[in-house]
């Protein structure tokens, strides 16, 4: 009897323990291992742009305009857009830059428009007498014209125009090998003068000189050898090409300057993000023109001192002789008016507005 009772008690105990265990909360499942942190997105490669021009690397335009401009672009985009400068025709001849830009071989180029005569007739207004006396004024007036006249903007299809502007007035550098310095209009008669082509040929002929077309980098040797007697060039940029070493004088006749364009491949611009496009544009146009106008002014002002110290005389003709130079130069605009009006373009309106803008900028004394 006792044995049966003991067996019964043990059985009840076993059953009770099973019930308790069955009612207990299950042990928590082990926490899953943390997911690995996502790998950072690879940094995008910066957009690299090639910028070509014909000027020497050490010239004022390169050192004071283009180098700071490219540095500002890199800084403002935090390095996402980088512009590398190729000076001195390192990427090919200047007269091939337009095709190189539109085809994408070059991203950006600085071009003197006389290399492409007939391609953009209205934009060539900078080559004609409109009353510019101060270096930098033509840059400001030319850009205003570009903004005001859609007919000028339409002359640049298939490319992005970053800036359109004029250079400093042209003066006459005289080789040390030439028979005399230039003080009067008659002194130019028969003189072989380096010009850039286009309207400069007409201006040289108007003074009874003999135009010799050649790229700027070739003129130093030509002056040194006496192949040419002089050069039609800006006061400051002539110093950049070291003309003070091979010229005895510079005669200030304030002949019409140049017209330059900064052009860009449209696909190269499209590679940028909208944010960087906005930043890039903010450093072109008005901002760029203000920068380059100041450089022209400073460059010409400093050049006179450099020329004098090098032993090259800076000649300011007597008032009557200066007016004779201006009267002869004024005749070249008639040909441009006739030819450009015949194309159905508003040449008369552009010429008159150019004169007005030039006068306005000169009266403002913007350089002060």
C-alpha positions, 0 to 999 in steps of 0.5 A, a space after each residue: 500500500 505504501 509503495 503504491 502511494 509513493 508511486 502516485 505522489 511521484 507521478 503527480 510531481 512529474 506532471 506538475 513540473 511539466 505543467 509549470 515548464 510548459 507555462 514558462 515564457 520561452 527564452 528570447 531569441 538571440 539578437 540578429 547581428 547588425 547589418 554592415 554599414 552601406 559603403 560610401 558612394 564613390 566620389 565623382 571625378 571632377 569635370 576637366 575642361 581644356 581652355 586654349 588661347 594664343 597668348 604667352 603664359 606670362 602675359 598679363 591677360 593670362 596671369 591676371 585674368 585667366 589664371 584667377 578665373 580658373 582658380 575661382 571656378 575650382 574654388 566655387 565648385 569645391 573642385 568639381 569643375 577644373 579648367 586647365 589653361 593651354 597658352 601659346 597655341 599649345 592645342 593648335 593654331 588659333 584659326 582652328 579654335 572654333 571648329 575645335 570647340 564645336 567638335 569638342 576637341 577643346 572645351 573653351 577657347 579665346 579667339 580674336 575675331 579677325 581670324 574668322 572674318 565674315 563669320 560674325 560681321 556685327 560682332 566685329 564692331 570693336 575693330 572700327 572707330 567708335 571713340 575709345 580712348 581708354 584701355 578697358 572701355 571697349 570691353 564694357 561697351 562690347 558686352 553691352 552690345 552683345 546683351 542688347 542686340 539679339 542679332 549679335 547673339 545669333 552670330 554664335 550658333 552651336 556654341 556657348 558664349 562666355 564673354 564677347 568683348 573688345 581689347 585696348 586701342 591699337 598703337 604702332 610699335 616701330 622696329 629698331 631696324 626701321 629708318 625712323 620713328 612714327 610722329 606724323 601720318 606721313 611717317 607711316 607711308 610704305 611701312 610694313 606693319 604686322 596686323 592680325 588680318 581683317 579690318 586691321 588690313 584696311 586700317 593699315 592701308 588707310 594710313 598708307 602702310 603695308 599690312 603683313 598678316 601674321 600671328 602675334 607669337 611670330 612678330 618678335 622674330 620678324 621685328 628683330 630680323 627686320 622682316 617687318 618694320 612695325 607692329 599694330 598692337 596694344 600697348 600692354 600686350 606688346 610688352 607681354 610679347 617683349 616688343 620693348 626689346 626689339 622696338 625703338 618706340 611706340 606711337 600712341 594713335 588709339 586705333 580701333 582695338 579688337 573683338 574677342 570671344 570666349 566660347 565653350 562647347 555646349 556638351 562640355 557645359 551640359 556635363 555640369 550639374 545644374 548647381 555648378 552650371 549656375 556657379 560657372 555662369 556667375 563667373 562669366 558674362 558681367 563678372 568676367 568683363 569687369 575683371 578683364 576691363 580692369 586688367 586692360 587698364 592696369 596693363 596699359 598703364 604699367 606698360 608705358 613705364 616698362 617701355 620707358 625703362 627699356 629705352 623705347 620711347 612712347 610717342 604722343 603725336 601733336 594734337 593736329 597729327 593725332 587728329 590726322 591719324 583719326 581722320 584717316 582711320 575713320 574712313 574704314 567704317 564705311 566699307 563695314 557699314 555697306 557690307 553688313 547692311 547688305 546682309 540685312 543686319 542692323 549695322 547702322 544701329 549697332 554703330 550708333 549704339 556702340 558710340 553712345 555706350 563708349 561715350 557713356 563708359 568714358 564719361 563715367 571714368 569707370 577705371 577710378 
